[in-house]
Structures are given as structure tokens and as C-alpha cells.
Amino acid sequence: MASSPAVKDVVSTQNNSNQKTQQPLQHVAKRLEKFKTTIFTQMSSLAIKHGAINLGQGFPNFDGPEFVKEAAIQAIKDGKNQYARGYGVPDLSSAIAERFKKDTGLVVDPEKEITVTSGCTEAIAATMLGLINPGDEVILFAPFYDSYEATLSMAGAKIKCITLRPPDFAVPIHELKSAITQDTRAVLINTPHNPTGKMFTREELSTIASLCIENDVLVFTDEVYDKLAFEMDHISLASLPGMYERTVTLNSLGKTFSLTGWKIGWAIAPPHLTWGVRQAHSFLTFATSTPMQWAAAVALRAPESYYVELKRDYMAKKEILVEGLKAAGFKIFPSSGTYFVVVDHTPFGLENDVAFCEYLIKEVGVVAIPTSVFYLNPEDGKNLVRFTFCKDEGTLRAAVDRMKEKLKRK
């Protein structure tokens, strides 16, 4: 992320004259030296400074459902405020198992195969740190959620990248076949896919499954947007023949219930993989917020009508954004799931995605995320930016109006 400003960490030290001096922090672990302040923090700060409408970071600007919030309040009033059992409140583990059975047909043991974590980000970290050894090779599909690379770096993994390219971001099967070797420990996928909105097809997933079985490779699958699948059915890789025994399925509450600040996530895996996940989880956070877990159990038992309405609402929001972006002059790439849309910004003549996003904030008053930060090679993403539509319709229309009025093609 060459064009992103580095954050200068300083420490106060005492010199011989007993006065404090500021010195650059020299002791950051080398595996984390390259990771600066996240792009989301940078863009959100710029948004506040310039009064821009934030269609960058993927958090809703509306609240979650009342019945879930009331469940959290009741749990607090009922005294459910001390440490939870390390791997999850039993009622939540049962609710996760029930939901997973409805979604995939798979029956899992809530006691032995589900680990509740502090958001999916921690589930990802616990999985990497618990199941990957230093030097193990892990395959990622770029563009990818930024925590993947950082967490794999902390685990000491060797990262191999397969790039998904527009317009359809299809998996280049021949590249994948060449990439998987005897040294490959795991493949990490995200479907529906952030940032592109791509959904892995059954054919793609079946090919990945076959290659993993053939080469004895694990799969970590991030499915936090599974309820935001618009144009095809979501398929959990764990549900394919022969895959449950080698798959860790990662998910969370935040995206589905617009409660991203609660940080309730989970990992579902067979006992021999769950053991590693729980070992790491025990020493990362030990346990997750107790009252929020009780409320999460209530949320996951919501009637199916909740999910139908959720999808309908998001499809309406998506239409507002997509049609507005087209009218403003962007080239739009298909988004089958998530609440993100990726576009080509080059019609407006800026040199790269970071320059365009800075211009968009300062001159137009709208925030997007430059996608180059989601690639090992930033050049691969320099023509693309990501917008989110997890905002109320008024906010989306206001942002679209600003872009239609102020953006000019070069």
C-alpha cells in the first residue's frame, strides 16, 4: 500500500538529562512492519474531516432489530454479565448448530464442533494461529479482506495468491491447479466475496473441493455474507462431499443483523480442527461478551421471514447505488452477494484508485475504498474502487446525487 500514509509510532524514553524525547518505535515485530493504519481508518478519518458521505467502510448506518437488542438488555438485567464459557454460551452454540443445519443440511455437535469468538475477525485469527505452522503454504484469492494477510503473517505462513479478475472475477482453475502442491496446507476462500460481491459457483467450489481432497489440503471459508446472496444460492463448501472433515466454516452475527459492533462470531469445524481453533482462541480473547451471546442466540432463531425481508431491503438499496453509479459514469461489475459493488474509476482520469478516492472525498464529498489494498500486488487493483450500500436509502440517494452532479469524465 505504497501510497497510504505510514503511521509513525513513537515511544517516550528518558534521556540522561531526565527529559522525555520522542523516538521512532524500533521494536515492531517484522511480520507486522508492512501493515500500517488500515485503509478503513484512513478513509473514515478523511470522511469526517471533509464532511463526506461514507460509502466506504462496511458498517450499516441503521440499527439492528429491536427484538435482538431487547434480548441483550434482558440478559444484562438477568445478571448474565460474567465470563462466558470459553468456547461459547451453550444456548448460542445450539442456535448456531440449528441455523447451520437449516442452511446446509449438516448436523454438527454444538459442544465439540462450534467455537464462539469475538467477531469473525477473531475466528479467522484463531483458525490461522491454531492450525497453521510457520512456513506452511496458504492460498488466498485476491482481492481479499485485509485481515487475512496480516493474520497469516502473524502465523508465519507463506502466502500464495490467485488473482480474480474483472469482469466476472471467475476462479482461474488452471492457475489454482498449478498453485496447489504438496506444500499447501490450506486454501482460504470468502463467499459471498468481499470486496467484489462475487459468489463462488458450485462448479468452482467443487473443483476446489476435489483439489483439496486430492492433495490433503484444509479449507477455511469465510461466509459472513451468506444471508446477503442475491442472484444465486449460497453454498457452504463444508456441505460438499468429503469436505466437512477438512473445513473450518467462519461466520458472524454482525452483517446479517446490522450489529457489527457486537463482535459475535464463530467457527464450525470437526473436533480435530476445532481443538486447534480453541487452543488459539483461549489465549486471544478466552471468551466473548456474555449478554451479547445470549441475544445472538435469540437472533439466530429469527423466523425465515426476517431473512427474506433482509434480502429484499438490501436489493432495493443495491439498485439505488448501482443505477446511480451507472448514471454518474462508472463502469460497474456484477455483484451477486454482500453489500458491496466494485467499479472501474478510470473514466474520470485519475492515475490510480487511491488518488481517485482522495479526489472523491475532497471534491465530491463521497467515500469509497481503493481496492489496491486488497491485493498482494497493488497494481492489480489500481483501476477499481469499492462502494457499499449498507446505508439507508436517503444516504445512498444523497451520495449518488453528489456524484452525478460533480463527477466529470475526462
N, C-alpha and C positions, 0 to 999 in steps of 0.2 A: 504494500500500500504506500508506494513511494510518495504520492502527492498528499497524503494525510499528515497533518502536523504531529510531530512527536510530542509526547508529554514528558516534560523534564521533571523527574523525581529528584527531590533533594533531601538531604538529611542535615540536621543540625549537629555540629560537633564542637567540642570545646578546644580552643587552641591554647597555646602556652600562656597567653595573657588573660585567659578566663573569659574571652569574648566569644559569642556564638558566630560561626561562619556557615554559609551555605555551600555545600559541595554536591556535585552530581552523584547520584546513587550508583555506586560501582558494583553492587553485590546482587543485582537481579540475576536469577538463575538463567543460564544461557539458553535453556529451552524456551524461555518466555521473552527473551530480549526483543524479538521482532514484533511482538504483539503490543501495540500502542493502545491509546484510548479507543474504544470501539467506535465504528462509524456511526452507530445509532446515537451514542452520546454526543458526538461532534455535530451531527445534523440537527438533533433536538435542541442543542445549545444555540446554534445559528438560527433556528426557527424562532426561539424566544427572543433573541436579540433583534430580529428583523420583523417580528410580528407576522411570520409566515404560517400558512395553514399546513399542518403536519400530516402529510400522506406518506411519510417515510416509515417510521417505526410501527411495527405491527401490534399496537395495542388499541382496543376499542375506546372511543370517546363517549361511550354509553355504558350503563351499568348492567351487571348480571341480573338474573331473575330474582324476584322478591322471595320466592319460596326457598331458595337456596340461602340467601342472606339471613332470612329468619331462622333457618336451621342452625346457622353459625351462632347467631345471637343466643338461641336457646341452649346450645351446647355450652357456651360460656356461662350462662346463668345456672346451668345444671352442674357446674363445677368441673367440667371436662377440660382442665387447664394445666395439668401437669404433664410430664413427659409421656408421650405415647410409647407403646411397644415399638422397639427399634425398627422393625420392618413393616409396621403399619397397624392401625386400629383394625381389629378383626372384622367389624361391620363394613369398613371400606374395602378391605381385601375381598370380602364376599361379594360386594356390589361390583367390583371390578371384574371378578370372575363371571358373574351373571351377565354383565354387559358384553364381555368378550365372547361368551357362548352365543349370545344373540347375534353378534356381528360376524362371527367366524365359524360357529358350529363346534368349536374346540372346547372341551371340558378341562379346566385346569384346577389344581389344588390351591385354594387361597392361602393355605398355611405354608406350603412348600415352594410355590412357584410364582408368587407375587411379592414384590418389594415396593413399598410406598416411599417416595423420595420428595425432596424439596424442589418440585418442578421437574420438567423433562430434562432440563439442562443438567441437573444433578444425576438423573437417571443415566444420561449419556456418560457423564464423568465416571460414575460408579462402574458402569459397564466397561469402559475403556481401561480404567485403572485396575479393575478386578479381574479382567480376562485377557489383557494384552501385556506381553512381556517386552522389555526393552529389546529393540531390534526386530520385533515382529512386523511383518508387512501387512498393511491395511489399505484396501482400495476404497477411494471416495469417488463420487460423481460430482464434477464441478459444473456449474456453481453450487456451493454448499453453504449451509448455515455456519457462521463463523466460529462457533464453539467447537466444531468437530476438529478442525486443525489444531487449535490451541490445546484441547484435551488430549489428542493423540500425541502432541509434542510433549506434554507432561508425562505421558505413559512411556515415552521413548520409542514410539513406533516409527517405522519407515512408511511414509505415505506415498502411494501411487495414485495418480489421478486419471480418471476417464472423463473427457470433456463432453458435455451435452451441448449441442449447438442449435441455434435457431434455424428454421422457424418452428420446428416441432419438438426440439430437444430430445429426439429419439436416442436410445442407447445404441452406440456403435458396437454391435455384437462382436465383430471380428477383433476390435481393439480390446474388448473385455476378455475374450478368449485368450488373446496373447498376453494379457496382463496377469491373469491368474496362473500362479506357478506353485511348486511345492513349498515355496517360502511364504505363501499367502496365508495369513492367519484368519483374516476376516474381511468381509465386504460390508460397508455401511451405506444404507440407502435411506431416502426420505421420500415418502409418497403418501398423499399429495406433496409436491415438491416445492420447497421454499429455496430460491426466490421465484422460480419460473411459473409456478402453477401447473406444471406438468404432472400427469398421473402415469405411473408405470403401468403398462398394459399387461394383460395376462400372459401374452407371448413373451414379453421382456422378463417378467418375473419367473416364468417357467424356465427360461434359458439360464437366468441367474441361479435358480434352484439347482438345475442339472449340473452346472459347472461347480457349484459349491459341494454338492454330494460327491461328484466325481473326484474332487481334489481335497475333500475333507476340510472344508472351509466354514467358519462361522458366519452368521449374518446378524447385523444389528440394524433394526429397521425402525426409524423414527416416523410415527404415524399420528402426530399431534393434530393434523388437519383432516383426520379420517371422516369427520362428520361434515366437512365442507368439500364434498365431492359433487360437482355439478353436472358433468357430462358423461360420466361413466361410473360404474360401481367401484368403490374402494375394495381392493383385495389385500388382505394381510398375508405376507409371504409365509408366515408360520403355518397358514392353513393349507399350503400346497403339500402334496405327498412327500413324505420323507424329510420335511423341513422343520417341524416343531422342535425336534431334538437338537437342532443346531442354531436356533434362532432366539434372539432377545428382542421382544417387541416393546417399544418405548412409546409412552403416551402421557397425556396430562389433561387436567380439567380446564385450564385457562382459556384455550381457544374456543372450545365448544360452549362454555358458559359465560364468556366475557368477564372472567375473573382472573386476569393474568397476574395480578398482584398477590394472589393467594399462594401461588407456587406449590401446587399439589400435582405430583407426577407419579409415574410408576413404571416398573419393568416387569414383564411377564416372560418367564423362561423355565425350561425344565430344571429339576433340582440341581444337577451337576453344574449348570451355568449360574443359577440363582445363588449358589454358595459363594462364587467369586464376586458377584454383584453386591451381595450383602456384606461381605468382608470389607469391601471398599466403602460402601455406604456407612457402615458402623463408625468409620473414622473420618468421614467427610462431614456428616451432619448428625449422625446417630439416629435422630428421629425428626419427624416433620410435625408442623403445627397441629396440636391435638384437636381443638374445636373445629378447625377447617377440615380436618379429615372426616369428622362426624357429618359435617354439612356436605362434603363431597359425596359421601355415601347416599345422601338424600338426592343430590343432583343426578347421580348416575342411574337412579331408579325413576327418573322422569319418564312420563308416558311418551310413546313414539311420536305423538303429535308435536311434542316440543322440538324434536329433530327435524320434522317436516317443515315446521314454521321457521326454524332457524335457517334452513337451506333456502326457503322462499324469500326471506328477508335479504339474505346475502346476494341472491341472484338479482334482486331489484337494485341493490347498491352497486353491484358489479356493472349492470347495464348503464347506470348513470355515468360511472367513471369511464368505461370503455368507449361509449359513444362520445363523451366529452373529449377524451384524448384523441380520438379519430378526428373530430371536428377541429381540434387545435393543431393538427398536422403531424402527429406522431405515427410511426409505423407500429402497429400493435401485434403482439404474438399471442397465440391462443393460451388461455388459462382454463384448465379443466377442473381445478380444485384450489384450495387455500383461499386466502383473501388478498392475493397479490396479482398484479399484472406487470409484465415486463414489456418495455417498449424500446424502439430504436430512436435515439435522440438526434441522430446525425442530420436530419433535415434542417436543424436550426444552426448548424455551422460551428459548434463548439468543438474544441480539439479532443476532449475525452469526457468520460462520464462524471468525473469529479468536477471538472470545470463547468460542465452543464448544470450539475446540481447546485453549485455555488451561485451561478447566474440565476437559476430558477428561484432560489431563496431570496437573493438580494434584489433582483429586478422585477420578479413576477409575484413573489410572496407565497410560494408553494414549496413544500419539501418533498423530495424523492430521495431514494437511496442509490448511490452509484454501485453497480454490481461488480466492479473490478475487485472489490474487497472479498468477494466470494469465490475467487479463483486462486490457485497456486501461482498462475501466470496472469497478472492483472491485465495484460494486453488482450486476453481473450474476452474480457468483459467491458472494454473501454467504450463500446458503442451502445451499451444497454443501461437503462436505469429501471428501478422498481418502484411502483406505486402500490399503496394499499387502499382497499375500500372498506376497511373495518371502522368506518366512521358513520355518523348519522347523515341522512340524506341532505340536510341543509349544508353541512360542512362540505360534502362532496360537490354539490352544485356550486357553492361559492368558489371552491378551488378550480373547478372546471371553467367557470366564468372568467376567473383571473387569467387562466392560461389561454383561453380563446381570445381574450382582449389584448394581452400583452406579448404573447409569443409570436415571433415573426420568422418565417422560413428565410434562410439565406440563399 
